[in-house]
Amino acid sequence: MGLLQELNKFAEGLEQLRDEVKVQLHLASLESKQEWDRAEKQRDHFLAELNKISKEASGSKEGLIEKAEVIGEELKSTYQRIKDRLSE
């Protein structure tokens, strides 16, 4: 599986986790909602990076892929932290 395919699969997993958190968010505290808002901005940044990667020539993708992976992992951690807080 190519790197772009792996990133797209990772993005699908993020969307699933995001949807799970979103369902629970309506009962959340203000702090969780504020963290959610920050995560949504981070998600927009991640999706913009994926878009850049898909449009770049293959030789210049490596740096963008690494950047997207870092952003994606941070976003995943944020969604998981919110989900865990909502499950308490």
Secondary structure, 3 states (H helix, E strand, C coil): CCHHHHHHHHHHHHHHHHHHHHHHHCCCCHHHHHHHHHHHHHHHHHHHHHHHHHHCCHHHHHHHHHHHHHHHHHHHHHHHHHHHHHHC
